[in-house]
Amino acid sequence: MFELAAKTFVYALEAYAALGLLFAAVFVVAGVQRLDSGAVGARIGFRLLMLPGAVALWPMLLCRWLRGQREPPVERTPHRVVKQP
């Protein structure tokens, strides 16, 4: 029973990574400049640095890309929310 659960977990992890790699290959070529204006005209070094993160976070990036969000969201941390006198 434990072996079946472990194999299922590993297969799911492999599928997630494979889908992430496919998505990331397309995303670093065509998608990153659509989500972040600072990435327009970025060179290959920047795109290679983006690849591991895009593989790991592909569901979130795919949702943002499909929704058409242009800029990264603004942080809503307490130090940004405090009103200045």
Secondary structure as a PSIPRED ss2 file (coil, helix, strand):
# PSIPRED VFORMAT (PSIPRED V4.0)

   1 M C   1.000  0.000  0.000
   2 F H   0.000  1.000  0.000
   3 E H   0.000  1.000  0.000
   4 L H   0.000  1.000  0.000
   5 A H   0.000  1.000  0.000
   6 A H   0.000  1.000  0.000
   7 K H   0.000  1.000  0.000
   8 T H   0.000  1.000  0.000
   9 F H   0.000  1.000  0.000
  10 V H   0.000  1.000  0.000
  11 Y H   0.000  1.000  0.000
  12 A H   0.000  1.000  0.000
  13 L H   0.000  1.000  0.000
  14 E H   0.000  1.000  0.000
  15 A H   0.000  1.000  0.000
  16 Y H   0.000  1.000  0.000
  17 A H   0.000  1.000  0.000
  18 A H   0.000  1.000  0.000
  19 L H   0.000  1.000  0.000
  20 G H   0.000  1.000  0.000
  21 L H   0.000  1.000  0.000
  22 L H   0.000  1.000  0.000
  23 F H   0.000  1.000  0.000
  24 A H   0.000  1.000  0.000
  25 A H   0.000  1.000  0.000
  26 V H   0.000  1.000  0.000
  27 F H   0.000  1.000  0.000
  28 V H   0.000  1.000  0.000
  29 V H   0.000  1.000  0.000
  30 A H   0.000  1.000  0.000
  31 G H   0.000  1.000  0.000
  32 V H   0.000  1.000  0.000
  33 Q H   0.000  1.000  0.000
  34 R H   0.000  1.000  0.000
  35 L H   0.000  1.000  0.000
  36 D C   1.000  0.000  0.000
  37 S H   0.000  1.000  0.000
  38 G H   0.000  1.000  0.000
  39 A H   0.000  1.000  0.000
  40 V C   1.000  0.000  0.000
  41 G C   1.000  0.000  0.000
  42 A C   1.000  0.000  0.000
  43 R C   1.000  0.000  0.000
  44 I H   0.000  1.000  0.000
  45 G H   0.000  1.000  0.000
  46 F H   0.000  1.000  0.000
  47 R H   0.000  1.000  0.000
  48 L H   0.000  1.000  0.000
  49 L H   0.000  1.000  0.000
  50 M H   0.000  1.000  0.000
  51 L H   0.000  1.000  0.000
  52 P H   0.000  1.000  0.000
  53 G H   0.000  1.000  0.000
  54 A H   0.000  1.000  0.000
  55 V H   0.000  1.000  0.000
  56 A H   0.000  1.000  0.000
  57 L C   1.000  0.000  0.000
  58 W H   0.000  1.000  0.000
  59 P H   0.000  1.000  0.000
  60 M H   0.000  1.000  0.000
  61 L H   0.000  1.000  0.000
  62 L H   0.000  1.000  0.000
  63 C H   0.000  1.000  0.000
  64 R H   0.000  1.000  0.000
  65 W H   0.000  1.000  0.000
  66 L H   0.000  1.000  0.000
  67 R H   0.000  1.000  0.000
  68 G C   1.000  0.000  0.000
  69 Q C   1.000  0.000  0.000
  70 R C   1.000  0.000  0.000
  71 E C   1.000  0.000  0.000
  72 P C   1.000  0.000  0.000
  73 P C   1.000  0.000  0.000
  74 V C   1.000  0.000  0.000
  75 E C   1.000  0.000  0.000
  76 R C   1.000  0.000  0.000
  77 T C   1.000  0.000  0.000
  78 P H   0.000  1.000  0.000
  79 H H   0.000  1.000  0.000
  80 R H   0.000  1.000  0.000
  81 V H   0.000  1.000  0.000
  82 V C   1.000  0.000  0.000
  83 K C   1.000  0.000  0.000
  84 Q C   1.000  0.000  0.000
  85 P C   1.000  0.000  0.000
